[in-house]
Amino acid sequence: MPLHNPTQSPSPTDHPSQSATTTIPASAAVTALRDASDPCDLLAALFRITQAFGARASACVHVVPDPERAPQLFVLLACEPERAYGHLQRESALDHPWLRYARAHSEPVWAASLQPPCPAEDHPVLIVPTHSGGLTGRFGVLMLEMATGDCGPSESSEQRVLAEGVAHELHDWWMRRTRADLQREARLRSADLHLLALERRGLASKQIARLLDSTVLAVDSRFQRINAKLGVANRRHAALRAAIHGLL
């Protein structure tokens, strides 16, 4: 499984320490996240959000499945890379308890409550999953290592709400990014996307031909061209890949 890390956290000498950096409001940090123009900007915004939370570190993993290839993992590390990769480079990154939880659940949870537990952490880690929906299997997870475990119920609840907002902004950013990348590569037309949407609904060539006032041969020929554009073996995979990347 390829572990794609588009950006890596700066070393302590390259990045100003938390004490030396002005903490900005969480709302402003989220806006910076939404407006990030590339993964480097996104990582810088994640550092600022981590500071706004008063957290010690954070990491974001975004998992993009594929019908014919191994999943892609997009990783942002607002922490010491060596420590984060100690978690991610297990037998399989997707088998890590935190990612396994995120793949199957949508509610934030404290890492200490998961079974089986990870190696003991010195500070509490909040796990915040996100999902694309549409039965695509695409998901993400934001992990925030808090500075203290002495949060009261109201503070803990507020942290969860804010963290969910941040996690969804990160998820949406990667959705926009990979959707634009795939569209730029495949150059799908609106008519292609309409055809893929009909396939995604489970319609056969005969039904599609009737809807489009076309022939089965013409429909099948169009699907073959679309398959070539998307680099897949069949139309079912073409529709799934388009759905995974948010084109449908």
N, C-alpha and C positions, 0 to 999 in steps of 0.2 A: 504494500500500500504506500503510495507516495505521500510524503509529508511535505507539503508545499508551504514554505514560510516566506511570504512576500516581503515582510519587514521583520527586522530583528531589533530587539531593544538595544539602545545605545549602552555602551559600557558606563560604569559610574563616572568615569572621567569625562565622558562625552555629554552626559545628561546632567543638568543641574539637580542637586539634591532637593528633597522635598522642603527642607528647612530654608533653602536658598531661593525657592521658587514661590512666587505669589500665588496663594490659593484662590481660585476663582469660583463663583457660584456654580452649583451643579447644572442649573438651567443653561448658563452660558457655555459650559463644557459640552452639554448635549447638542447645542446648536452647532458648535465647532465640529462635532462628530458628524452631524447630518450634512454639513457643508464641505467635508473633506474631499479634496479633488483626486487623491490617490492614496495607496496604502500607507505611505510615509506620513501624510497628513492625518490619516486615520489613527495611526499609532501615537502621534503626538497628542491628538485629542484624547485618546484613551489614557495616556499618562496624566493629562490634566484632570480627567474625570476621577482617576484613582486618587489624586490629591484632594479633589473636592469631597470625596467620600471620607477622607481621613484614613484610607486603607493603606496597607503596607505594600501591596502588589496586586496585579490583576493579569488575567490572560483571557483571550477570546479564541475559541476554536470553532470554525465554521465547516461543516461537513457537506460536501456535494457528491451524492451518489451518482452512479452512471450505469446504464443497462448493459454495457459491454466492457467497461474498464473498472479498475480499482477506484474506490472513492478518492476524491481530492480533499485534503485537509488544509484550510487556510488558517494560519496561526498568527496571532498578534500577542506579543509578550511585553507587558509593562512591568517587568521584573527582571531578575537575573536569569538570563537564558539557560545557564547550566542547571539551575534548580528546576525550571519548568520542564526541560527536556528529560530530566530524571523521571518525571511523571509520564510524559508522552511516549518515551521510548521503552515501553514495556513490550511484552510479547506481541501485542498489537495495540496501537493507540486507542482504537475503538473499544477495546476490552477493559480500558481503565474504568474503575467504578464510577467516576464522575461523568465520563462521556456515556457510559452505559445507562446511567440514570437519566441523563439529558435526552437520550434517544427515545426513551420509553415514557417520559413524564413531561409535564408542562409547568408544574409548580416549583418555585424556588425551594431549596432545602439547604440546611447546614451539612457540610461534608461529614461531620462527625457522626451524623445519624444514619449514614448509609452502611449497608452490609453487602459484601464484606468490606471492612474499612480499609482505607489506605494507610500507609505508614503514618504514625502520629505526627500531626502538625503542631507547631508551637503556638499558632494563632488560628482562630476560627475562619473557615473558608465558606463563603456563600456561593452555592451553585445555582445558576439561573438559566434554565433551558429556553430555547425558542424553536419554533417549527414553521415550515412553509405551508403545510396543509396540502390538500389535494392528493393525498396518498403518494407523495413523491419520495418520502423518506429523507428529505433534506432537513437538517436541523443545525442548531448552533448552541453554544454554551458560553456564558460569561462566568468567570471565576474570580471572586474578590476575596483577597485575604485581608481580613479586618485587623486593625491595630490592637484591639482589645476584645475580650469575650464578655465584658461586663456590661453589655447593652441591656437597657430596660426593655419591657415589652413594646412600648410606644416607639422607642428609637429603632428597635429591631424591625418593627412593621414598616416604619418610614423608609428604612434602608432597603427593604425588599421592594417596595413600590418604585423607588428611584432606580434600583438596580434592574428591575424588569423593563423600565423605560429605556435605559441604556442598552440592555441586551437586544431589545427589539430594533433600536436604531442601528446597531451593529449588523444585525441580521438583514435588515432592509438595505443597508449599504452594500453588503456583499451580493444580495440579490440583484440590485441595479448594476453592479459591476459585471457580474458574470453574464447577465442578460445582454448587456451591451456588447460584451466580448463575443458571445456566441452569434449574435445578430450580425456583427461586423464580419465574422468569419464565414457564416453560412449565407448571408445576404438573402434571407427568406422574404418573400413578398407576402402581402396581406392574404392573397389567394392561397398561398402555401400554408399559412397559419390556420386559415379556415378549414382547409382539408385535414390538417393535423388535429384540429379540434374535433372534427367529425370522427376521425379514427379513435381519438381519446374517449369518445362517447361509446365506442364499440360497434360502430356502423360498418357493415360489409361494403365491398366495392359496388355491389348491385344497388344497395340503398343509397349510397353516396351519389352514384350516377343518376339515379332518379331525382334526387334532391337538386342536383346541379344541371339537370337536363343535358346529361352527357352520356358517354358510353362506358362500360366497364373497362374496356381496353384503354380508353383515354385516362380514366381515373388511375388505373394501375401504372400507366406510363408516368403520370405526374408524381405518383408516390416514389417511383424509382429515381426520378430526378431529385426529389426531396431527400431521399435516403443518402444519395451521393453528396448532397450539400452538407448534410449533418454527419457524414462519415459513419453511418450505421448500417447494419445488415438487413433490417426490415422496417416496415412502417410502424409497427408497434413500438419498437425502440426509438424511432424518430419522434413519435408523439410523446413518449415518456421523457426523452432528453429535452425536448422543447418545454415540457411542463416543469421539469426539474429546474430549468433556468428561468422560469417565469415568463416565457413567451406565450403561454396559453392561459 
